[in-house]
Amino acid sequence: MRPMKPSNPVVAVAVAETAVTEARAAEAGSATAPLLVRLRALRPSLSPAEDRVAEQVLADPRGTAAKTISELAAAATTSETTVLRFSKRLGLAGYPRLRLALAEESARPRALSAAQTDISASDTIDDVIRKVALADSSAVEETAEQLDRDALERAAKVIASAVRVDLYGSGASAVVGADLQQKLHRIGSLAFAWVDPHIALTSAALLGPRDVAIGISHSGTTRETIESVARARAQGAHTVAITNFPLSPLARAADLVLTTAARETAFRSGATASRIAALTVVDCLFIAVAQRNLRSARKALESTRDAVATHHVGND
C-alpha cells in the first residue's frame, strides 16, 4: 500500500497521530486473533520484501510450515534476515516459532488458503456459491474471534451516554454506517450517517466532548472518512474506527479501534465479506449499547415497531 500524502492539515494530524502504535496494535490482536488474521491485518504495513514472504505464507500456510528458512527466503526472492524480521513482526520469537504456528493454524477446522476463496473464470455457479459463502462465514467467525472486547465495551459506553453520534463512510462502508444509524435510532439514540464529505466535515466541526464520531473504512485509507474523524477528534468528540487494518491512518485517527477480519480475493468476493464482517461488528456494538439501558431500548423498539406495523401487508 502506497503511503498517503495528506495535503489537508486535519489529515496530517490524523496520519501523524501515534496514540495507536504498531506495538500496541500488535498486542491488541495477538492474544485472540489467529496468525493468518493478524498477518492480513498487518500486511499493508510490511515492506515489499516482507510482503513477498506474506504472499507465500497466505497462499499455502501448510506448505510454508514445511519449508526451511532458506527455502522460504528463496521462494519469496528475499533474504533469511527478511524472513526472520517478518516472523518478529508477527510477534514471534523466530522462524521455528513461525513454522510451528503455521502448522497449528493449518490444523484449524476453518483455516483457509487464498485458493479456497478466490474465484476463477473456470468456476461453476456451485463453486461461486460455495466460495462466497465460505469467505463470508469465515469473515464473521474470524471477526468475532479477534474483536477487541475492551474496545467494544468502551465504545458502547461512550455511545450509550452520547448526546449525538455521527457516522462517516463511503461506498460499501456507507451502507454499514446507515445500518448502524437506523439501529441506534430505533432505540432512541440521536444518530446521523453522513455520505457527502462536505456535510460530514461540517457535522464533525460541530461535535463536542459529549458526542461520538464513528468512521468506517475497510482499508482505513479513505481520505474523506479520515478527515471527518480527525476533525471530530480535534473538537473533543470521542472517536471510533471500524476497519480491517489496525495500523491504518483511520485507526491512528481514532481513540478506539474495532477491527474486522475479512480477506481480499482476486475477484473481490472479499468486498462482500468485508461488508458482512463490518456488519458483524456493528451488530455487536449495537447490542452492547442497547444492553446498557435494556428497559428503555426494549420500550423504544416496541414503539417504533408499532409505528410501522400498519404498513405491512396483512396488518391493515
C-alpha positions, 0 to 999 in steps of 0.5 A: 500500500502506497503511503498517503500524502495528506495535503489537508492539515486535519489529515496530517494530524490524523496520519501523524497521530501515534496514540495507536502504535504498531506495538500496541496494535500488535498486542491488541490482536495477538492474544485472540486473533489467529496468525493468518488474521493478524498477518492480513491485518498487518500486511499493508504495513510490511515492506515489499520484501516482507510482503513477498514472504506474506504472499507465500505464507497466505497462499499455502500456510501448510506448505510454508510450515514445511519449508526451511528458512532458506527455502522460504527466503528463496521462494519469496526472492528475499533474504533469511534476515527478511524472513526472520524480521517478518516472523518478529513482526508477527510477534514471534520469537523466530522462524521455528516459532513461525513454522510451528504456528503455521502448522497449528493454524493449518490444523484449524477446522476453518483455516483457509488458503487464498485458493479456497476463496478466490474465484476463477473464470473456470468456476461453476455457479456451485463453486461461486456459491460455495466460495462466497459463502465460505469467505463470508462465514469465515469473515464473521467467525474470524471477526468475532474471534479477534474483536477487541472486547475492551474496545467494544465495551468502551465504545458502547459506553461512550455511545450509550451516554452520547448526546449525538453520534455521527457516522462517516463512510463511503461506498460499501462502508456507507451502507454499514454506517446507515445500518448502524444509524437506523439501529441506534435510532430505533432505540432512541439514540440521536444518530446521523450517517453522513455520505457527502464529505462536505456535510460530514466535515461540517457535522464533525466541526460541530461535535463536542466532548459529549458526542461520538464520531464513528468512521468506517473504512475497510482499508482505513485509507479513505481520505474523506472518512479520515478527515471527518474523524480527525476533525471530530477528534480535534473538537473533543468528540470521542472517536471510533474506527471500524476497519480491517487494518489496525495500523491504518491512518483511520485507526491512528485517527481514532481513540478506539479501534474495532477491527474486522477480519475479512480477506481480499480475493482476486475477484473481490468476493472479499468486498462482500465479506468485508461488508458482512464482517463490518456488519458483524461488528456493528451488530455487536456494538449495537447490542452492547449499547442497547444492553446498557439501558435494556428497559428503555431500548426494549420500550423504544423498539416496541414503539417504533415497531408499532409505528410501522406495523400498519404498513405491512401487508396483512396488518391493515 
